[in-house]
Amino acid sequence: MTQRIRLGVFEMMNPSNGMPTWTHPEGRGDDWDRLEYWVDLARDLDAAGFDFLFFADTYGYATLDGRMPDEVAAHGIQFPALDPMLAIAALARETERLGFVVTSPTTVEKPYGTARRFATLDRLTGGRIGWNVVTGSSQATTDELFGVTSALSHDARYDAADVFLDTCLRHWEHSWDDDAERRDRAAGVYADPRRLHRVETPASRGVFAVPPTPQRTPVLFQAGTSDRGRAYAARNAEAVFIQGQTVEGAAAHVRDIRAQAVAHGRDGADVAVITGMTVTVAPTRAEADALRAEYEALLGHDDAAVMFAGITGLDLTGIGPGTKVVDLRTDLGQTLVQRYAREDPGMRVGDILDAFRTRAIRGFQVTGAPDEVADEIERIVDGSGIDGIMLEPTFGGPGAYRAFIELVLPILVARGRAGAPEGATLREHVSGRTRLAPAHPAHRLAAVAPQPAHSAENGESA
């Protein structure tokens, strides 16, 4: 049976979406903060049969030695930024099937507030919401903005994220029985109190205030590719976002995530893997190559160094160019550093910036005429075992997506590789289910968390 490729779009509510492109005529420097711009984009994707619109997000911004470099503000390097979560209800109202995935961190938020916001969105969108779970981004800046004084190490942030997500899952999955919400006017009973359960965890205590939503739990996305990030995804994620740049590398990532999922008692097939992809397509190969060259000409080494530092905490300008990437150490952006180390253990610091300038945190780079692009997409999907692609912008505006919809999508549809998603909810788009898979660890939780071995109050054994 021919696999239908899930289709998403990767966005940020910034002027540029990554490296500075906002000054280009096809950029979105004048549009990124207009709600109508995002409504128009969502309508286009919905009409074309895309599965979801994915919003990356961070509270922070790039810093070097504790200060914002002038380039961040002057060139618009992922700055300034709006909160995409606040726009989702408006976008959902203007679309019918398109899902929405929103990034939210586990570091500076509280579990109950996060659970409440996503449950509200799941109800208001009719079950079209997903959560991209992150432990943080530009974390040093975020900690400073929120007044966090005791920063956790990289792995400790993931340990805390396990507890955070489990608390949310207890609220979503275990606080209300399926038949607790009655809305019985004749009996004067809105909800049956006998079918409500207090959540009891160190992070949250009480009954969840939002009744069960169409999906109960938003579709759980995760994008970490560090060793600890992969383990977190294997335990929790329903969809894993990777930035594959070779078929072999993506295939290895898929195998590893699914093997780890099995080790956690899950079915490996319950984890969909989605790769980022920048598609530059035009009626002819020559036109596509010219567009790609025009895009790359906008990208500067100095901006790349600033952006790299914001993600990883590493100022490459202060590190010897002969230093091996495998020898770099950081507690902030291990995902990116480890990706380069895996691709080429011999890569040196001097090689990174040129690669990062044109690829940044992006996935596969596909350029060509429509048939060439469609062939390459099928080769990548079939050769790696991934389940879908998430299109990334080029100049920042919607032009790259519209070119894909006009020139490539009809070919994929004719080949049986694309088409309108089935089902009303995002989870149905991604996995064919309306609820979390039976083997997901959420079902092994209970409303009341196990008591810790030692009392937090007196330090004695419980």
HELIX and SHEET records of a PDB file:
HELIX    1   1 LEU A   35  ALA A   48  1                                  14    
HELIX    2   2 ASP A   70  HIS A   75  1                                   6    
HELIX    3   3 PRO A   84  ALA A   87  5                                   4    
HELIX    4   4 ILE A   88  ARG A   93  1                                   6    
HELIX    5   5 PRO A  111  LEU A  124  1                                  14    
HELIX    6   6 GLN A  139  PHE A  146  1                                   8    
HELIX    7   7 HIS A  154  HIS A  174  1                                  21    
HELIX    8   8 PRO A  193  ARG A  195  5                                   3    
HELIX    9   9 ASP A  227  ASN A  236  1                                  10    
HELIX   10  10 VAL A  247  ALA A  263  1                                  17    
HELIX   11  11 GLY A  268  ASP A  270  5                                   3    
HELIX   12  12 ARG A  285  GLU A  296  1                                  12    
HELIX   13  13 HIS A  301  THR A  312  1                                  12    
HELIX   14  14 LEU A  316  GLY A  318  5                                   3    
HELIX   15  15 VAL A  325  ASP A  327  5                                   3    
HELIX   16  16 GLN A  334  GLU A  343  1                                  10    
HELIX   17  17 VAL A  349  ARG A  359  1                                  11    
HELIX   18  18 PRO A  370  SER A  384  1                                  15    
HELIX   19  19 GLY A  399  ALA A  403  1                                   5    
HELIX   20  20 PHE A  404  VAL A  408  3                                   5    
HELIX   21  21 LEU A  409  ALA A  414  1                                   6    
HELIX   22  22 LEU A  426  SER A  431  1                                   6    
HELIX   23  23 PRO A  441  ARG A  444  5                                   4    
SHEET    1   A 9 PHE A 364  GLY A 368  0                                        
SHEET    2   A 9 ALA A 272  VAL A 281  1                                        
SHEET    3   A 9 ALA A 239  ILE A 242  1                                        
SHEET    4   A 9 VAL A 219  GLN A 222  1                                        
SHEET    5   A 9 ILE A 129  VAL A 134  1                                        
SHEET    6   A 9 GLY A  99  PRO A 105  1                                        
SHEET    7   A 9 PHE A  52  PHE A  55  1                                        
SHEET    8   A 9 ARG A   6  GLU A  11  1                                        
SHEET    9   A 9 GLY A 388  GLU A 392  1                                        
SHEET    1   B 2 GLU A 181  ASP A 184  0                                        
SHEET    2   B 2 VAL A 189  ALA A 191 -1                                        
SHEET    1   C 2 VAL A 199  THR A 201  0                                        
SHEET    2   C 2 SER A 204  GLY A 206 -1                                        
END                                                                             
